[in-house]
Amino acid sequence: MMKFVIGYFIIQIVLLIVILLITNKTDKKSHRKYYRPNEVPEGYVKTSESFIDTKTKNVIVVYYNKTTGKRIYVEQ
């Protein structure tokens, strides 16, 4: 009976680790890359939007491309 209980807990721990790894791989915000001010591609215009990144405490400014509608985030 004790082997069954230990086996059950080991399976639960392995399952938790697998779920955490999958979540980390699929989470888009955890892999967000901010551009540097000198890396802004052509066609992007600085907007009035800005925010403070909670991880790095840096100010992030939003740039917008009118032709494609894409937004990029530039670290100041």
C-alpha positions in Angstrom: 0.0 0.0 0.0 2.8 2.4 0.8 4.4 1.8 -2.6 1.1 2.8 -4.2 0.9 6.1 -2.2 4.5 7.0 -3.0 4.0 6.2 -6.7 0.9 8.3 -6.8 2.7 11.3 -5.4 5.6 10.9 -7.8 3.2 10.8 -10.7 1.5 13.9 -9.4 4.8 15.8 -9.1 5.9 14.7 -12.6 2.5 15.8 -14.0 2.9 19.2 -12.3 6.3 19.7 -13.7 5.1 18.8 -17.2 2.2 21.2 -17.0 4.5 24.0 -15.8 6.9 23.4 -18.6 4.2 23.5 -21.2 2.7 26.6 -19.7 6.1 28.4 -19.8 6.6 27.4 -23.5 3.2 28.6 -24.6 3.0 31.8 -22.5 3.6 34.6 -25.0 4.2 37.4 -22.4 7.1 35.6 -20.8 9.0 35.7 -24.1 8.3 39.3 -25.0 11.3 41.1 -26.6 11.6 44.8 -26.4 13.5 46.7 -29.1 16.2 49.2 -28.3 15.6 52.8 -29.4 18.2 52.4 -32.3 16.5 49.2 -33.5 13.1 50.6 -34.5 12.3 49.5 -38.0 11.3 52.0 -40.7 7.7 52.9 -40.9 7.1 52.8 -37.2 5.9 56.0 -35.5 6.1 56.7 -31.8 2.8 56.8 -30.0 1.9 58.6 -26.8 1.5 55.2 -25.1 4.0 54.1 -22.5 4.2 51.8 -19.5 6.6 50.5 -17.0 7.7 46.9 -17.3 7.0 45.2 -14.0 10.0 42.9 -14.3 12.7 45.3 -15.4 11.2 48.5 -14.1 12.1 50.2 -17.4 9.8 52.5 -19.4 8.4 50.9 -22.5 7.2 53.1 -25.4 4.8 51.8 -28.1 5.5 52.3 -31.8 2.9 51.8 -34.4 3.1 51.0 -38.1 0.2 52.6 -40.0 0.5 50.4 -43.1 0.6 47.0 -41.4 -1.2 47.9 -38.1 1.5 46.2 -36.1 2.8 47.5 -32.8 6.2 47.1 -31.3 7.5 47.9 -27.8 10.7 49.8 -27.4 12.6 50.0 -24.2 13.7 53.5 -23.2 
